[in-house]
Amino acid sequence: MIGACYADIAQTEDKATLLWICPSFMRTFQNKPRTYFFSATGDIAFEFDQSGGSFELAAGIERQRGKDYALFLSGLYRVGLDGDGYDYGLKAGIRWDF
């Protein structure tokens, strides 16, 4: 994986905002990675083909709302460089320091 991230922090009194973006290039060199899932009937193999590599763009924002918690939102978009497919994701939530 090759990538670089950029982050910017804005701070006002007791609140901070973090913005970030990370473009990445990924390539599987041994092709055909395999994962096994265990079940009552035996191991189930899960294989996928990532030959050709992929490009990913991830970005997010986090806003501190109180002394011990923050709200965040992040997303990503990944596309196969061989034109085979794409995927995307989104996360939203609360980070709480305890």
C-alpha positions in Angstrom: 0.0 0.0 0.0 1.3 3.4 -0.9 -0.5 6.5 0.4 -0.2 9.9 2.0 -2.6 11.6 4.4 -3.4 15.2 5.0 -5.0 16.5 8.1 -6.1 19.9 9.3 -7.0 20.9 12.8 -9.1 23.9 13.7 -9.3 24.8 17.4 -11.7 27.2 19.1 -11.7 27.6 22.9 -12.4 24.1 24.2 -13.5 22.5 20.9 -11.4 21.1 18.0 -12.3 20.0 14.5 -10.2 17.5 12.6 -10.5 17.1 8.8 -8.5 14.5 6.9 -8.1 12.9 3.5 -6.1 9.8 2.5 -5.6 8.7 -1.1 -4.0 5.2 -1.4 -2.8 2.7 -4.0 -3.0 -1.0 -3.1 -1.7 -4.0 -4.9 -1.9 -7.7 -3.8 1.4 -9.3 -4.9 0.5 -13.0 -4.2 -3.0 -12.7 -5.7 -5.7 -15.0 -4.4 -5.7 -14.1 -0.6 -7.7 -16.7 1.4 -9.6 -16.5 4.7 -11.2 -19.4 6.5 -14.4 -19.2 8.4 -15.0 -22.0 11.0 -18.4 -23.7 11.0 -20.0 -26.8 12.5 -19.6 -28.6 9.1 -15.9 -27.6 8.7 -13.8 -24.8 7.4 -15.3 -22.6 4.7 -12.8 -20.9 2.4 -13.4 -17.3 1.3 -11.2 -16.2 -1.7 -11.1 -13.0 -3.6 -9.1 -11.7 -6.5 -7.5 -8.3 -6.2 -5.2 -8.6 -9.2 -4.4 -5.4 -10.9 -4.5 -3.3 -7.7 -6.9 -0.7 -6.5 -7.1 3.0 -5.7 -8.8 4.2 -2.5 -9.8 7.7 -1.4 -10.8 8.1 2.3 -11.9 11.3 4.1 -13.4 12.3 7.3 -14.3 14.9 9.9 -14.3 14.8 13.7 -15.7 17.5 15.9 -15.1 17.7 19.6 -18.4 18.5 21.3 -17.5 18.3 24.9 -14.6 17.7 27.2 -14.8 13.9 26.8 -16.7 13.1 23.6 -16.6 13.9 19.8 -18.8 13.2 16.8 -17.2 11.7 13.6 -18.1 11.0 10.1 -15.8 9.2 7.6 -16.2 7.6 4.2 -14.2 5.8 1.5 -14.4 5.0 -2.1 -12.3 2.2 -3.6 -12.1 1.2 -7.3 -10.3 -1.6 -9.0 -7.7 -0.5 -11.5 -8.6 -3.3 -13.9 -12.2 -1.9 -14.1 -13.6 -5.0 -12.3 -15.5 -3.3 -9.5 -15.7 -0.7 -6.7 -16.9 -0.4 -3.2 -17.6 2.4 -0.8 -18.2 2.8 2.9 -19.5 5.3 5.5 -19.0 5.4 9.2 -20.7 7.8 11.7 -20.5 7.8 15.4 -19.5 9.1 18.8 -16.0 8.8 20.3 -16.1 8.9 24.1 -13.1 9.1 26.4 -13.7 7.3 29.7 
